[in-house]
Amino acid sequence: MYCPRVGGTRNGWGTGFPMEGTGGGKDGPGLLCRNVKVSGRRTSLRMEPYIWDSLKEICERERLTLNEICSQIDERRGEANLTASIRVFIVSYYRTAIGSRGFSEDGPSPLLRRALDDAVPLE
């Protein structure tokens, strides 16, 4: 799907915009398209707003730009799709950060409830 240029800002985040036919609007979050410079070339990435927010938080914590972190992921991904590699990176980053803290041996943990509430809120 074609993803037109998004007006960017110096930090690479731009505003993004929902893509048609991606489930945006009342039915749930759609995909946002943003332009990123990856390993010296400009490309467009379409990901869910929650994924973009997570990636932005990681960039802020690590003091890296969006372009820098996407380029590092790109250099390691091999034949894998870049957006899929970014999603796996985000999961790995947070899994490593959390370690075993917050898990419960006797029922649902606070982490499970929070993740479900954040990712799939009840109406």
C-alpha positions, -999 to 999 in steps of 0.1 A, spaced: 0 0 0 13 34 -9 21 56 20 25 93 11 50 116 27 43 127 62 53 162 73 82 155 96 99 171 125 136 172 133 133 142 157 117 121 129 83 116 145 61 138 123 24 135 130 16 103 112 -19 96 98 -43 67 98 -44 46 66 -77 39 49 -91 5 54 -69 -4 84 -95 -5 111 -91 31 122 -118 53 137 -147 40 159 -139 3 153 -104 6 168 -69 19 162 -57 20 126 -22 19 112 -2 51 112 22 58 84 55 76 90 86 82 69 118 71 84 154 73 72 168 38 76 204 30 69 206 61 47 174 56 27 140 70 32 112 45 37 76 45 50 65 23 79 29 15 88 23 4 124 -3 7 151 -3 39 172 6 18 203 37 4 186 47 39 175 43 51 211 63 22 225 91 29 200 91 66 208 94 58 245 124 34 239 141 61 217 137 86 246 150 62 272 180 53 251 186 88 238 184 77 202 165 92 173 138 72 155 161 70 124 190 57 145 171 29 163 153 18 130 187 17 113 202 -5 140 172 -29 138 176 -28 100 213 -38 101 204 -69 121 172 -81 106 185 -102 78 156 -112 54 129 -104 79 103 -76 73 114 -43 89 81 -36 106 79 -71 120 115 -68 132 106 -35 150 76 -52 167 98 -81 179 125 -56 191 99 -38 212 86 -70 228 122 -81 235 132 -47 249 103 -47 274 107 -84 283 143 -78 291 135 -46 311 108 -63 332 127 -95 339 107 -115 364 94 -85 384 56 -82 387 47 -118 380 23 -136 403 23 -173 410 -13 -174 422 -34 -160 394 -33 -131 369 -5 -107 376 -8 -69 376 13 -69 344 -13 -91 326 -42 -69 336 -23 -37 327 -12 -50 293 -47 -62 285 -62 -28 296 -37 -9 275 -37 -30 244 -73 -42 243 -94 -19 264 -129 -29 274 -157 -7 260 
